[in-house]
Amino acid sequence: MHQQMTRQKDLFEEAVREALVPEEMQPELVTQLALLMFALVDIIETEMREEQDRR
């Protein structure tokens, strides 16, 4: 039973390591995410203005 728990923990840690983004890619991903967020905010604000204009 203890060996099985250890194996499950090892599998989890291995999966997390595989899912991590390499450090050299992180700044580019943060920049892209920020640009996406700004674009979404603009779209939401536009939709809100259009919705208010219809009333």
C-alpha positions in Angstrom: 0.0 0.0 0.0 2.8 2.5 0.9 4.6 1.7 -2.4 1.4 2.4 -4.3 1.0 5.8 -2.6 4.6 6.6 -3.5 4.1 5.7 -7.1 0.9 7.9 -7.3 2.8 10.8 -5.8 5.7 10.3 -8.3 3.2 10.1 -11.2 1.6 13.4 -10.1 5.0 15.2 -9.7 6.1 13.9 -13.2 2.8 15.1 -14.7 3.3 18.6 -13.2 6.9 18.8 -14.4 5.8 17.9 -17.9 3.0 20.6 -17.8 5.4 23.4 -16.7 6.4 26.0 -19.3 10.1 26.4 -19.9 11.5 29.5 -18.1 12.7 31.1 -21.3 9.1 31.0 -22.8 7.4 32.5 -19.8 7.9 36.2 -20.6 6.5 35.8 -24.1 3.5 33.9 -22.7 2.9 36.5 -20.0 2.9 39.2 -22.7 0.5 37.3 -24.9 -1.8 36.6 -22.0 -1.8 40.4 -21.1 -2.6 41.3 -24.7 -5.4 38.8 -24.8 -6.8 40.2 -21.5 -6.7 43.8 -22.8 -8.5 42.7 -26.0 -11.2 40.9 -24.0 -11.7 44.0 -21.8 -12.1 46.1 -24.9 -14.7 43.7 -26.4 -16.6 43.6 -23.2 -16.7 47.4 -22.9 -17.8 47.7 -26.5 -20.6 45.2 -25.9 -21.7 47.0 -22.8 -21.8 50.4 -24.6 -23.8 48.9 -27.5 -26.2 47.2 -25.1 -26.8 50.6 -23.3 -27.2 52.4 -26.5 -30.1 50.1 -27.6 -32.2 51.0 -24.5 
